[in-house]
Amino acid sequence: MRHRTIVGGAVLLIAGLLAAGAGVFAAPRGIASAGVDPSKFTSPKANPYFPLTPGKVFVYRGSEGQQRLVEHLRVTHKTQQIAGVKTIVISDILFSNGHLAEKTTDWYADDNKGNTWYFGEATATYDRHGNVQSREGSWRAGVNGGVPGIIMTANPKPTDAYRQEFLKGHAEDQAWIVANHETVRVQFGKLDQVVRSYEWTRLEPNVVSLKLYAPHLGIVKEHDVAGGTEDMQLVAVHHS
């Protein structure tokens, strides 16, 4: 496709960064990558690129191979204390061809500078009959070596690269921001000041996803550019 050459270069550069070692993917300056200081979360500053407004619901539609996907991401009014930090609870439910495919509870928190942190998830995948197939990928900061990561920096800019989560062998997502002033059109509409990032995990080194984040909306598009076929777009936002 028309992005093939650019994407190929991106994948090669990502591979080079991976080879350089985990030290490349550090938290933003002034943030400890090995843990968090609860005192840095006493007056959280909202991050427009990853809104945590209770009651907000984001609806996504897309596909993966022959599967038709619908995802409902709800920012709940619930909170959870993790590693001394009050996190916001998000409910993420995915349907495949009309059947429940995955149900996840995520925990996020903004720090005093506006960086959004990811403190873990409790996830489960389901078969067509509604039976739990796996809980692989579940983790929590401070438990069995789980370490919180940055899901979005306060001032995202090209060359930012960081771990989004870490539990060795189970949760190792990473991100690399390549642009922050793009104009894009998705099913939800035309959006400006969009941040573009490549995201991947060491657990699936051949799979790379492109994600677009828009102000006050968060993720508006996710598309596998290598090793996968998933494509999702934001189609609606409402309040519950």
N, CA and C of each residue as an Amber inpcrd file, in Angstrom:
protein
   720
   0.8490000  -1.1710000   0.0000000   0.0000000   0.0000000   0.0000000
   0.8970000   1.2360000   0.0000000   0.2520000   2.3970000   0.0520000
   1.0730000   3.5980000  -0.0950000   1.9630000   3.8600000   1.1110000
   1.6580000   3.2300000   2.2910000   2.4990000   3.4180000   3.4800000
   3.5660000   2.3420000   3.6010000   3.6380000   1.4220000   2.6410000
   4.5130000   0.2660000   2.8120000   5.9640000   0.6580000   3.0320000
   6.4910000   1.5880000   2.2270000   7.8950000   1.9680000   2.3640000
   8.1600000   2.6190000   3.7140000   7.2610000   3.5300000   4.1240000
   7.4360000   4.2110000   5.4060000   7.3380000   3.2210000   6.5440000
   6.3340000   2.3790000   6.4890000   6.1460000   1.3910000   7.5430000
   7.3180000   0.4410000   7.6310000   7.8290000   0.0070000   6.4800000
   8.9780000  -0.8830000   6.4900000  10.1550000  -0.2600000   7.2040000
  10.3990000   1.0370000   6.9330000  11.4720000   1.7310000   7.6180000
  11.2350000   1.8140000   9.1030000   9.9690000   2.0550000   9.4660000
   9.6290000   2.1320000  10.8930000   9.8790000   0.8110000  11.5850000
   9.4680000  -0.2860000  10.9440000   9.6630000  -1.6020000  11.5550000
  11.1440000  -1.8930000  11.7310000  11.9660000  -1.5400000  10.7290000
  13.4030000  -1.7690000  10.8340000  14.0060000  -0.9510000  11.9690000
  13.5360000   0.3070000  12.1050000  14.0660000   1.1400000  13.1780000
  13.6500000   0.6000000  14.5330000  12.3920000   0.1510000  14.6450000
  11.9350000  -0.4520000  15.8880000  12.7780000  -1.6600000  16.2340000
  13.0630000  -2.4840000  15.2310000  13.8960000  -3.6580000  15.4710000
  15.2660000  -3.2460000  15.9940000  15.8060000  -2.1520000  15.4460000
  17.0950000  -1.6640000  15.9180000  17.0320000  -1.1850000  17.3530000
  15.9310000  -0.5000000  17.6940000  15.7650000  -0.0340000  19.0620000
  15.6590000  -1.1990000  20.0320000  14.9200000  -2.2350000  19.6180000
  14.8050000  -3.4240000  20.4600000  16.1630000  -4.0520000  20.7020000
  16.9750000  -4.1140000  19.6430000  18.2990000  -4.7070000  19.7650000
  19.1940000  -3.8870000  20.6810000  18.9020000  -2.5640000  20.7700000
  19.7290000  -1.6880000  21.5930000  19.5200000  -1.9150000  23.0750000
  18.3840000  -2.5440000  23.4160000  18.1440000  -2.8520000  24.8320000
  17.0300000  -2.0440000  25.4200000  16.5460000  -2.5050000  26.5830000
  15.3860000  -1.8900000  27.2280000  15.6660000  -0.4700000  27.6830000
  16.9400000  -0.1070000  27.8660000  17.2630000   1.2280000  28.3350000
  16.8000000   2.3120000  27.3940000  16.6120000   1.9900000  26.1110000
  16.1270000   2.9700000  25.1480000  14.7320000   3.4350000  25.5330000
  13.9300000   2.5310000  26.1030000  12.5440000   2.8280000  26.3900000
  12.3920000   3.2350000  27.8410000  12.7920000   4.4430000  28.1300000
  12.7270000   4.9510000  29.4930000  11.4830000   5.8010000  29.6690000
  11.0910000   6.0050000  30.9350000  10.0040000   6.9300000  31.2120000
  10.4920000   8.3420000  30.9370000   9.5770000   9.3200000  30.7640000
   9.9800000  10.7020000  30.5410000  10.9020000  11.1850000  31.6440000
  11.7000000  12.1710000  31.3240000  12.6890000  12.6920000  32.2700000
  12.0160000  13.0680000  33.5890000  12.6390000  12.6730000  34.6830000
  12.1090000  12.9820000  36.0040000  11.1530000  11.9370000  36.5340000
  10.8880000  10.8750000  35.7440000   9.9770000   9.8200000  36.1830000
  10.7650000   8.5320000  36.3090000  10.6490000   7.8840000  37.4430000
  11.3650000   6.6310000  37.6620000  10.6950000   5.5080000  36.8920000
  11.4460000   4.7950000  36.0560000  10.8650000   3.7300000  35.2530000
  10.6120000   2.4720000  36.0750000  11.2440000   2.3580000  37.2620000
  11.1170000   1.1500000  38.0720000   9.9410000   1.2050000  39.0410000
   9.2560000   2.3170000  39.1440000   8.1450000   2.4330000  40.0670000
   7.5950000   3.8380000  40.0790000   6.7080000   4.1010000  41.0320000
   6.1160000   5.4240000  41.1070000   6.1520000   5.9220000  42.5440000
   6.1300000   7.2290000  42.6930000   6.0630000   7.8830000  43.9950000
   4.6340000   8.3970000  44.1600000   3.8660000   7.8400000  45.0920000
   2.4740000   8.2780000  45.2610000   2.3120000   9.7790000  45.4550000
   3.3440000  10.4470000  45.9830000   3.2430000  11.8960000  46.2010000
   3.1650000  12.6620000  44.8880000   3.5270000  12.0170000  43.7890000
   3.4690000  12.6480000  42.4660000   2.0780000  12.5420000  41.8380000
   1.1320000  11.9450000  42.5740000  -0.2200000  11.7520000  42.0560000
  -1.2780000  12.4220000  42.9390000  -0.8410000  13.3610000  43.7940000
  -1.7620000  13.9730000  44.7460000  -2.6740000  15.0210000  44.1090000
  -2.2190000  15.6560000  43.0450000  -3.0170000  16.6600000  42.3210000
  -2.9560000  16.3430000  40.8340000  -3.6050000  15.2590000  40.4270000
  -3.4890000  14.8090000  39.0350000  -3.9580000  15.8450000  38.0220000
  -3.1850000  15.9610000  36.9540000  -3.4960000  16.8770000  35.8600000
  -3.9910000  16.0600000  34.6670000  -5.1500000  16.4060000  34.1520000
  -5.7460000  15.6460000  33.0570000  -4.8830000  15.7070000  31.8050000
  -4.7850000  14.5820000  31.1120000  -4.0520000  14.4920000  29.8560000
  -5.0700000  14.4710000  28.7170000  -5.1040000  15.5030000  27.8650000
  -6.1230000  15.5470000  26.8010000  -6.0240000  14.3980000  25.8140000
  -4.8370000  13.7930000  25.6920000  -4.6740000  12.7130000  24.7270000
  -5.0530000  11.3410000  25.2860000  -5.4320000  11.3050000  26.5720000
  -5.9340000  10.0720000  27.1610000  -6.9140000  10.4450000  28.2690000
  -8.0930000  10.9310000  27.8960000  -9.0480000  11.4360000  28.8900000
  -9.5760000  10.3440000  29.8090000  -9.6590000  10.6680000  31.1000000
 -10.1700000   9.7400000  32.1080000 -11.4010000  10.3340000  32.7750000
 -12.3210000  10.8390000  31.9660000 -13.5320000  11.4780000  32.4750000
 -14.5780000  10.4300000  32.8280000 -14.9130000  10.2630000  34.1010000
 -15.9000000   9.2400000  34.4890000 -17.2210000   9.4240000  33.7460000
 -17.7700000   8.3120000  33.2780000 -19.0350000   8.3350000  32.5640000
 -18.9010000   8.4040000  31.0600000 -17.7100000   8.6660000  30.5640000
 -17.5020000   8.7580000  29.1240000 -17.3680000   7.3590000  28.5290000
 -18.0330000   7.1390000  27.3950000 -18.0080000   5.8480000  26.7180000
 -17.5470000   6.0450000  25.2840000 -16.5470000   5.2650000  24.8760000
 -16.0110000   5.3230000  23.5220000 -16.3770000   4.0280000  22.7990000
 -16.8990000   4.1590000  21.5900000 -17.3170000   2.9930000  20.8160000
 -16.4500000   2.8880000  19.5660000 -15.8940000   1.7010000  19.3460000
 -15.0280000   1.4500000  18.2040000 -15.6020000   0.3100000  17.3640000
 -15.3620000   0.3780000  16.0670000 -15.7310000  -0.7190000  15.1660000
 -14.5530000  -1.0120000  14.2470000 -14.4550000  -2.2630000  13.8260000
 -13.3780000  -2.6280000  12.9250000 -13.4100000  -4.0950000  12.5870000
 -12.2450000  -4.6170000  12.2480000 -12.1620000  -6.0170000  11.8330000
 -10.7790000  -6.5710000  12.1180000 -10.7230000  -7.8960000  12.1380000
  -9.4560000  -8.6250000  12.2090000  -9.6680000  -9.9180000  11.4390000
  -9.1070000  -9.9790000  10.2330000  -9.3820000 -11.1260000   9.3660000
 -10.8520000 -11.1660000   9.0180000 -11.5120000 -12.2990000   9.3050000
 -12.9350000 -12.4580000   9.0220000 -13.8190000 -12.0190000  10.1950000
 -13.2090000 -11.5280000  11.2450000 -13.9770000 -11.1290000  12.4210000
 -14.4200000  -9.6670000  12.3300000 -15.6930000  -9.4300000  12.6040000
 -16.2140000  -8.0750000  12.7210000 -16.1940000  -7.7020000  14.1960000
 -15.5060000  -6.6170000  14.5180000 -15.2570000  -6.2620000  15.9150000
 -16.0170000  -5.0060000  16.3290000 -16.5330000  -5.0370000  17.5510000
 -17.1350000  -3.8630000  18.1870000 -16.5810000  -3.7890000  19.6020000
 -16.1120000  -2.6110000  19.9790000 -15.4940000  -2.4380000  21.2990000
 -16.1520000  -1.2780000  22.0290000 -16.4590000  -1.4870000  23.2990000
 -17.0200000  -0.4450000  24.1610000 -16.0380000  -0.1950000  25.3010000
 -15.5100000   1.0110000  25.3620000 -14.5670000   1.3890000  26.4070000
 -15.2430000   2.4290000  27.2880000 -15.4630000   2.0650000  28.5630000
 -16.2150000   2.9280000  29.4790000 -15.3230000   3.3710000  30.6350000
 -15.2120000   4.6900000  30.8280000 -14.5150000   5.2200000  31.9980000
 -15.5150000   5.2200000  33.1490000 -15.3020000   4.3540000  34.1130000
 -16.2710000   4.2030000  35.1990000 -16.0760000   5.2700000  36.2730000
 -16.9820000   5.2930000  37.2220000 -16.8640000   6.1870000  38.3780000
 -16.1100000   5.5000000  39.5150000 -15.6350000   4.2880000  39.2770000
 -14.9250000   3.5320000  40.2980000 -13.4440000   3.9020000  40.3380000
 -12.8420000   3.7530000  41.4970000 -11.4000000   3.9330000  41.6490000
 -10.8290000   2.7090000  42.3490000  -9.5280000   2.5170000  42.1920000
  -8.8340000   1.3820000  42.8140000  -7.4720000   1.8520000  43.3010000
  -7.1700000   1.5950000  44.5530000  -5.8680000   1.9550000  45.1070000
  -4.8490000   0.8940000  44.7100000  -3.8220000   1.3030000  43.9720000
  -2.7710000   0.3800000  43.5290000  -1.4160000   1.0280000  43.7600000
  -0.5340000   0.3370000  44.4560000   0.8200000   0.8440000  44.7330000
   0.7820000   2.2330000  45.3580000  -0.2440000   2.4830000  46.1850000
  -0.3550000   3.7600000  46.8700000  -0.9510000   4.8790000  46.0470000
  -1.4410000   4.5620000  44.8420000  -1.9890000   5.5710000  43.9400000
  -3.4570000   5.2560000  43.6570000  -4.3080000   6.2800000  43.6960000
  -5.7170000   6.0900000  43.3500000  -5.8650000   6.0830000  41.8260000
  -6.2580000   4.9460000  41.2800000  -6.3960000   4.8200000  39.8370000
  -7.8630000   4.8590000  39.4330000  -8.0880000   5.2190000  38.1600000
  -9.4170000   5.2160000  37.5700000  -9.6460000   3.8620000  36.9110000
 -10.8240000   3.2890000  37.1220000 -11.1530000   1.9820000  36.5700000
 -11.8620000   2.1500000  35.2250000 -11.3350000   1.4780000  34.2040000
 -11.9390000   1.5010000  32.8770000 -12.3950000   0.0980000  32.4990000
 -13.6100000   0.0100000  31.9930000 -14.1590000  -1.2610000  31.5130000
 -14.0480000  -1.3050000  29.9950000 -13.4280000  -2.3530000  29.4770000
 -13.1890000  -2.5020000  28.0350000 -13.7710000  -3.8490000  27.5950000
 -14.8210000  -3.8030000  26.7720000 -15.4990000  -5.0310000  26.3390000
 -15.4480000  -5.1250000  24.8170000 -14.9880000  -6.2710000  24.3160000
 -14.8390000  -6.5010000  22.8750000 -15.7620000  -7.6160000  22.4230000
 -16.4930000  -7.3600000  21.3280000 -17.3630000  -8.3510000  20.7150000
 -16.8210000  -8.7210000  19.3400000 -16.8570000 -10.0030000  19.0110000
 -16.4150000 -10.4930000  17.7100000 -17.5700000 -11.2300000  17.0540000
 -17.9830000 -10.7400000  15.8800000 -19.1150000 -11.3320000  15.1660000
 -20.3380000 -11.4950000  16.0650000 -20.5580000 -10.5050000  16.9110000
 -21.7340000 -10.4820000  17.7650000 -21.6000000 -11.2250000  19.0790000
 -20.4670000 -11.8830000  19.3090000 -20.2610000 -12.6540000  20.5360000
 -19.2040000 -11.9770000  21.4230000 -19.3970000 -12.0730000  22.7420000
 -18.3940000 -11.5570000  23.6650000 -17.0710000 -12.2660000  23.4260000
 -16.0120000 -11.4920000  23.1740000 -14.6990000 -12.0710000  22.8980000
 -13.6920000 -11.7880000  24.0090000 -13.8030000 -10.6120000  24.6210000
 -12.8280000 -10.2460000  25.6510000 -13.4310000  -9.2020000  26.5770000
 -13.1270000  -9.3400000  27.8430000 -13.5810000  -8.3780000  28.8430000
 -12.3960000  -8.0230000  29.7310000 -12.1290000  -6.7190000  29.8440000
 -10.9370000  -6.2710000  30.5670000 -11.2780000  -5.1150000  31.4970000
 -10.6990000  -5.1450000  32.6760000 -10.7240000  -4.0090000  33.5850000
  -9.3190000  -3.4320000  33.6360000  -9.1860000  -2.1550000  33.2810000
  -7.8820000  -1.4820000  33.2540000  -7.8170000  -0.4360000  34.3610000
  -6.5890000  -0.1480000  34.8190000  -6.3870000   0.8550000  35.8580000
  -5.3840000   1.9070000  35.3860000  -5.8450000   3.1560000  35.3530000
  -5.0190000   4.2680000  34.8870000  -5.0140000   5.3920000  35.9150000
  -3.9720000   6.2440000  35.8590000  -3.9130000   7.4230000  36.7280000
  -3.0630000   8.5010000  36.0780000  -3.4920000   9.7500000  36.2180000
  -2.6930000  10.8960000  35.7770000  -1.8200000  11.3550000  36.9320000
  -0.5720000  11.7260000  36.6320000   0.2700000  12.2840000  37.6900000
   0.1370000  13.8060000  37.7080000   0.8780000  14.4470000  38.5920000
   0.7500000  15.8890000  38.7790000   1.2330000  16.6930000  37.5780000
   1.9820000  16.0600000  36.6760000   2.4810000  16.7530000  35.4900000
   1.6240000  16.4820000  34.2520000   0.6910000  15.5400000  34.3720000
  -0.1720000  15.2580000  33.2360000   0.2070000  14.0320000  32.4410000
   1.1810000  13.2690000  32.9190000   1.4850000  11.9890000  32.2840000
   0.4260000  10.9670000  32.7230000  -0.0620000  10.1570000  31.8030000
  -1.0310000   9.1200000  32.1520000  -0.3200000   7.7950000  32.3040000
  -0.4940000   7.1720000  33.4710000   0.1740000   5.9240000  33.8040000
  -0.7910000   4.7580000  33.7160000  -0.2360000   3.6020000  33.4070000
  -1.0060000   2.3590000  33.3090000  -0.5610000   1.4500000  34.4530000
  -1.5100000   1.0590000  35.3150000  -1.1910000   0.2920000  36.5100000
  -1.6010000  -1.1720000  36.4230000  -2.1160000  -1.5970000  35.2780000
  -2.4150000  -3.0080000  35.1150000  -3.7930000  -3.2820000  34.5580000
  -4.1040000  -4.5640000  34.4520000  -5.3830000  -4.9840000  33.9030000
  -5.7490000  -6.3780000  34.4180000  -7.0420000  -6.6150000  34.4810000
  -7.5750000  -7.9530000  34.7310000  -8.3740000  -8.3020000  33.4830000
  -7.8800000  -9.2530000  32.7060000  -8.4730000  -9.5250000  31.4030000
  -8.8620000 -10.9870000  31.2560000  -9.8520000 -11.2240000  30.4180000
 -10.2870000 -12.5850000  30.1340000 -10.8010000 -12.6480000  28.7060000
 -10.4580000 -13.7210000  27.9850000 -11.0100000 -13.9670000  26.6540000
 -12.0390000 -15.0930000  26.7610000 -13.0050000 -15.0790000  25.8300000
 -14.1310000 -16.0000000  25.9110000 -14.3180000 -16.7590000  24.6010000
 -14.8630000 -17.9790000  24.6910000 -15.2220000 -18.7180000  23.4860000
 -16.6440000 -18.3250000  23.0660000 -17.1480000 -18.9140000  21.9860000
 -18.4510000 -18.5340000  21.4470000 -19.6090000 -18.8690000  22.3940000
 -19.3350000 -19.7120000  23.3740000 -20.3780000 -20.1070000  24.3200000
 -20.3310000 -19.2870000  25.6110000 -19.4240000 -18.3050000  25.6700000
 -19.3260000 -17.4510000  26.8390000 -18.4620000 -17.9870000  27.9510000
 -17.6950000 -19.0390000  27.6610000 -16.8000000 -19.6130000  28.6600000
 -15.4300000 -18.9460000  28.6030000 -14.8420000 -18.7080000  29.7560000
 -13.5160000 -18.0970000  29.7940000 -12.4840000 -19.0490000  29.1870000
 -11.7110000 -18.5310000  28.2280000 -10.6520000 -19.3220000  27.6070000
  -9.3010000 -19.0680000  28.2620000  -9.0300000 -17.7950000  28.5660000
  -7.7170000 -17.4560000  29.1170000  -7.7810000 -16.1410000  29.8730000
  -6.9140000 -16.0320000  30.8680000  -6.7320000 -14.7650000  31.5720000
  -5.3020000 -14.2520000  31.3750000  -4.6280000 -14.7870000  30.3670000
  -3.2430000 -14.3810000  30.0610000  -3.1980000 -12.8960000  29.7490000
  -2.1750000 -12.2250000  30.2620000  -2.0140000 -10.7900000  30.0630000
  -2.4510000  -9.9770000  31.2610000  -3.0980000 -10.6260000  32.2340000
  -3.5000000  -9.9080000  33.4490000  -2.2700000  -9.6070000  34.3090000
  -2.2420000  -8.4180000  34.8810000  -1.1210000  -8.0400000  35.7370000
  -1.5230000  -6.8150000  36.5530000  -0.7830000  -6.5510000  37.6240000
  -1.0370000  -5.3810000  38.4570000   0.2750000  -4.8440000  38.9840000
   0.4310000  -3.5400000  38.9330000   1.6460000  -2.9080000  39.4360000
   1.8700000  -3.2610000  40.8950000   3.1060000  -3.6370000  41.2260000
   3.4530000  -3.9710000  42.5910000   3.2070000  -5.4100000  42.9770000
   2.6680000  -6.2180000  42.0470000   2.3870000  -7.6150000  42.3240000
   3.2470000  -8.4990000  41.4240000   4.0390000  -9.3740000  42.0270000
   4.8850000 -10.3220000  41.2880000   5.8170000  -9.6420000  40.2830000
   6.2770000  -8.4620000  40.6220000   7.2180000  -7.7640000  39.7560000
   6.5850000  -6.8600000  38.7240000   5.2730000  -6.6790000  38.7760000
   4.6000000  -5.7840000  37.8400000   5.0000000  -4.3310000  38.0670000
   5.2910000  -3.6270000  36.9780000   5.7470000  -2.2340000  37.0480000
   4.8390000  -1.3550000  36.1910000   4.3250000  -0.2580000  36.7460000
   3.4800000   0.6350000  35.9450000   4.2840000   1.2970000  34.8360000
   3.5880000   1.6810000  33.7750000   4.2490000   2.3500000  32.6570000
   3.4600000   3.5580000  32.2120000   4.0300000   4.3020000  31.2820000
   3.3810000   5.4800000  30.7280000   2.5230000   5.0610000  29.5360000
   1.2480000   5.4350000  29.5490000   0.3940000   5.1590000  28.4000000
   0.3690000   6.3540000  27.4520000   0.5640000   7.5720000  28.0090000
   0.6790000   8.7710000  27.1870000   1.3640000   9.8550000  27.9980000
   2.3690000  10.4940000  27.3880000   3.1060000  11.5580000  28.0660000
   2.2870000  12.8480000  28.0980000   2.6580000  13.7490000  28.9930000
   1.9400000  15.0100000  29.1380000   2.0640000  15.8730000  27.8920000
   3.2380000  15.8510000  27.2750000   3.4780000  16.6410000  26.0630000
   4.0910000  15.7350000  25.0020000   3.2720000  14.8930000  24.3800000
   3.8120000  13.9150000  23.4200000   4.4790000  14.5790000  22.2340000
   5.6770000  14.0780000  21.9230000   6.4220000  14.6430000  20.7920000
   7.2400000  13.5460000  20.1320000   7.5660000  13.7460000  18.8500000
   8.3670000  12.7440000  18.1340000   9.6600000  12.4230000  18.8710000
  10.0340000  11.1670000  18.8160000  11.2010000  10.5250000  19.4370000
  10.9140000  10.0650000  20.8600000   9.7770000  10.4600000  21.4670000
   9.4290000   9.8950000  22.7670000   9.2700000   8.3790000  22.6170000
   9.9220000   7.6150000  23.4540000   9.8120000   6.1540000  23.4340000
   9.8100000   5.6650000  24.8770000   8.8840000   4.7590000  25.1960000
   8.7430000   4.3820000  26.5990000   7.9780000   3.0740000  26.7420000
   8.1660000   2.4270000  27.8870000   7.3860000   1.2550000  28.2370000
   6.0080000   1.6820000  28.7030000   4.9800000   0.9640000  28.2500000
   3.6250000   1.2420000  28.6870000   3.1960000   0.3390000  29.8400000
   3.8860000  -0.7590000  29.9950000   3.5780000  -1.7340000  31.0490000
   4.7630000  -2.6740000  31.1690000   4.8490000  -3.3630000  32.3170000
   5.8950000  -4.3730000  32.3990000   5.6070000  -5.4080000  33.4830000
   5.4370000  -6.6240000  33.0440000   5.5070000  -7.8300000  33.8630000
   6.1630000  -8.8590000  32.9540000   7.4020000  -9.1880000  33.2440000
   8.2030000  -9.9890000  32.3410000   7.4760000 -11.2550000  31.8850000
   7.4200000 -11.4050000  30.5680000   6.8080000 -12.5750000  29.9690000
   5.3000000 -12.5150000  29.8390000   4.6870000 -11.4410000  30.3620000
   3.2270000 -11.3390000  30.3430000   2.7220000  -9.9960000  29.8220000
   3.4060000  -8.9120000  30.1330000   2.9390000  -7.5730000  29.7560000
   4.1570000  -6.7030000  29.4510000   4.4410000  -6.4980000  28.1720000
   5.6660000  -5.7790000  27.7950000   5.4260000  -4.8120000  26.6310000
   4.2730000  -4.1300000  26.6240000   3.9700000  -3.1840000  25.5470000
   4.8860000  -1.9670000  25.6290000   5.2420000  -1.4550000  24.4330000
   6.0900000  -0.2790000  24.3300000   5.5520000   0.6360000  23.2410000
   5.9420000   1.9090000  23.2890000   5.4360000   2.8860000  22.3220000
   6.5470000   3.8060000  21.8550000   6.3720000   4.2990000  20.6400000
   7.3220000   5.2460000  20.0280000   6.5160000   6.2730000  19.2600000
   6.5340000   7.5200000  19.6960000   5.7790000   8.5920000  19.0390000
   6.5750000   9.1400000  17.8640000   5.9060000   9.2860000  16.7140000
   6.5880000   9.7440000  15.5010000   6.0260000  11.0550000  14.9670000
   4.8620000  11.5070000  15.4380000   4.2780000  12.7710000  14.9740000
   3.2610000  13.2500000  16.0010000   3.0270000  14.5810000  16.0230000
   2.0750000  15.1040000  17.0070000   1.2200000  16.2670000  16.5000000
   1.2430000  16.5460000  15.2160000   0.4380000  17.6440000  14.6800000
  -0.2960000  17.2230000  13.4130000  -0.7740000  16.0000000  13.3820000
  -1.4010000  15.4950000  12.1650000  -2.8970000  15.8150000  12.1190000
  -3.4100000  15.8780000  10.8990000  -4.8500000  15.9830000  10.6690000
  -5.2920000  14.6880000  10.0140000  -6.2850000  14.0290000  10.6020000
  -6.7340000  12.7440000  10.0870000  -8.2570000  12.7130000  10.0360000
  -8.7780000  11.7900000   9.2530000 -10.2220000  11.5660000   9.2070000
 -10.4960000  10.0950000   9.5250000 -11.3160000   9.8760000  10.5250000
 -11.7680000   8.5340000  10.8780000 -13.2880000   8.5330000  10.8060000
 -13.9150000   7.4110000  11.1200000 -15.3720000   7.3580000  11.0450000
 -16.0360000   8.3780000  11.9560000 -15.3980000   8.7110000  13.0700000
 -15.9570000   9.6830000  14.0070000 -15.9630000  11.0880000  13.4180000
 -14.9930000  11.3920000  12.5290000 -14.9220000  12.7070000  11.9100000
 -13.4990000  13.1400000  11.6280000 -13.3510000  14.3910000  11.2180000
 -12.0380000  14.9650000  10.9330000 -11.4480000  15.5210000  12.2220000
 -10.1690000  15.2020000  12.4800000  -9.5390000  15.5580000  13.7430000
  -8.1840000  16.1990000  13.5060000  -7.8480000  17.1840000  14.3240000
  -6.5770000  17.9060000  14.2110000  -5.6970000  17.6470000  15.4350000
  -4.4290000  18.0460000  15.3210000  -3.4570000  17.9080000  16.4030000
  -3.3620000  16.4650000  16.8870000  -3.3910000  15.5380000  15.9490000
  -3.3860000  14.1120000  16.2720000  -1.9630000  13.6140000  16.4880000
  -1.7830000  12.7870000  17.5120000  -0.4970000  12.1510000  17.8000000
  -0.4750000  10.7740000  17.1440000   0.6170000  10.4780000  16.4640000
   0.8000000   9.1770000  15.8070000   1.9000000   8.4080000  16.5310000
   1.6210000   7.1490000  16.8540000   2.6490000   6.3400000  17.5020000
   2.6570000   4.9320000  16.9290000   3.8010000   4.2840000  17.0370000
   3.9230000   2.8560000  16.7470000   4.0250000   2.1460000  18.0880000
   3.2690000   1.0660000  18.2310000   3.2570000   0.3420000  19.5000000
   3.3820000  -1.1500000  19.2420000   4.0750000  -1.8280000  20.1450000
   4.3510000  -3.2500000  19.9690000   4.7480000  -3.8520000  21.3030000
   4.9280000  -5.1580000  21.3130000   5.3660000  -5.8580000  22.5160000
   6.5070000  -6.7980000  22.1680000   7.4440000  -6.9480000  23.0670000
   8.5390000  -7.9000000  22.8650000   8.0250000  -9.3340000  22.7980000
   6.8260000  -9.5610000  23.3160000   6.2680000 -10.9090000  23.3060000
   5.7810000 -11.3150000  21.9210000   5.5220000 -10.3350000  21.0530000
   5.1620000 -10.5720000  19.6560000   5.9740000  -9.6120000  18.7930000
   7.2800000  -9.8370000  18.6710000   8.1710000  -8.8620000  18.0550000
   7.8970000  -8.5700000  16.5870000   7.1310000  -9.4170000  15.9080000
   6.8550000  -9.1890000  14.4960000   5.5650000  -8.4080000  14.2540000
   4.8400000  -8.1000000  15.3280000   3.5800000  -7.3670000  15.2030000
   3.7860000  -5.9160000  15.6310000   3.4500000  -4.9880000  14.7450000
   3.5580000  -3.5580000  15.0400000   2.2250000  -2.9000000  14.7030000
   1.7140000  -2.0950000  15.6260000   0.4490000  -1.3960000  15.4170000
   0.6710000   0.1060000  15.3520000  -0.0700000   0.7450000  14.4700000
  -0.0950000   2.1970000  14.3870000  -1.2960000   2.6860000  15.1810000
  -1.0890000   3.6440000  16.0830000  -2.1970000   4.2090000  16.8420000
  -2.2280000   5.7230000  16.6770000  -3.4350000   6.2490000  16.5820000
  -3.6480000   7.6870000  16.4820000  -4.4240000   8.1510000  17.7080000
  -3.9320000   9.2160000  18.3540000  -4.5590000   9.7820000  19.5440000
  -4.9640000  11.2250000  19.2450000  -6.2180000  11.5690000  19.5450000
  -6.7110000  12.9200000  19.3050000  -7.0380000  13.6030000  20.6270000
  -6.8990000  14.9380000  20.6830000  -7.2130000  15.6630000  21.9210000
  -8.6500000  15.4090000  22.3800000  -8.7960000  15.1450000  23.6740000
 -10.0870000  14.9490000  24.3400000 -10.8130000  13.6750000  23.9150000
 -10.1560000  12.8520000  23.0990000 -10.7590000  11.6010000  22.6520000
  -9.8930000  10.3830000  22.9460000  -8.5860000  10.5700000  23.0410000
  -7.6920000   9.4320000  23.2060000  -7.5120000   8.6970000  21.8930000
  -7.4940000   7.3770000  21.9400000  -7.2700000   6.5820000  20.7280000
  -8.4570000   6.7240000  19.7860000  -8.1660000   7.0900000  18.5240000
  -9.2250000   7.2180000  17.5150000  -9.0480000   6.2090000  16.3820000
  -7.8700000   5.6220000  16.2900000  -7.6400000   4.5960000  15.2700000
  -6.4790000   3.7090000  15.6950000  -6.6300000   2.4060000  15.4070000
  -5.5650000   1.4340000  15.6420000  -5.5250000   0.5080000  14.4390000
  -4.3140000   0.3330000  13.8910000  -4.1860000  -0.4520000  12.6640000
  -2.8690000  -1.2140000  12.6730000  -2.9430000  -2.5240000  12.5090000
  -1.7170000  -3.3230000  12.4240000  -1.0170000  -3.0400000  11.1080000
   0.2510000  -2.6600000  11.1940000   1.0260000  -2.3720000   9.9890000
   2.0310000  -3.4750000   9.6860000   2.1840000  -4.4140000  10.6030000
   3.0730000  -5.5610000  10.3770000   2.6400000  -6.7010000  11.2880000
   2.5640000  -7.9000000  10.7330000   2.3270000  -9.0930000  11.5320000
   0.9040000  -9.3310000  11.9770000  -0.0420000  -8.4750000  11.6150000
  -1.4310000  -8.6460000  12.0350000  -2.3730000  -7.9690000  11.0620000
  -3.6830000  -8.1100000  11.3170000  -4.6880000  -7.5600000  10.4020000
  -5.7320000  -6.7080000  11.1210000  -5.5490000  -6.4370000  12.3980000
  -6.5640000  -5.6860000  13.1420000  -6.6290000  -4.2330000  12.6860000
  -7.8640000  -3.7440000  12.5420000  -8.0940000  -2.3470000  12.1730000
  -9.3350000  -1.8680000  12.9230000  -9.1730000  -0.8410000  13.7750000
 -10.2770000  -0.3250000  14.5810000 -10.3130000   1.1940000  14.4920000
 -11.5450000   1.7520000  14.4870000 -11.7110000   3.1960000  14.4570000
 -12.7920000   3.6170000  15.4360000 -12.6240000   4.8160000  15.9860000
 -13.6410000   5.4000000  16.8500000 -14.8510000   5.7840000  16.0030000
 -16.0460000   5.3810000  16.4480000 -17.2600000   5.7150000  15.7020000
 -18.2410000   6.5640000  16.5130000 -18.1340000   6.5330000  17.8370000
 -19.0760000   7.3010000  18.6540000 -18.5130000   7.5280000  20.0440000
 -18.9680000   8.6140000  20.6710000 -18.6290000   8.9250000  22.0580000
 -19.9080000   9.3960000  22.7350000 -20.2170000   8.8600000  23.9120000
 -21.3770000   9.3390000  24.6450000 -21.1240000   9.1970000  26.1360000
 -22.0700000   9.6600000  26.9360000 -21.9300000   9.6290000  28.3930000
 -22.9780000   8.7220000  28.9930000 -22.5700000   7.9660000  29.9980000
 -23.4950000   7.0440000  30.6460000 -23.9340000   7.5960000  31.9960000
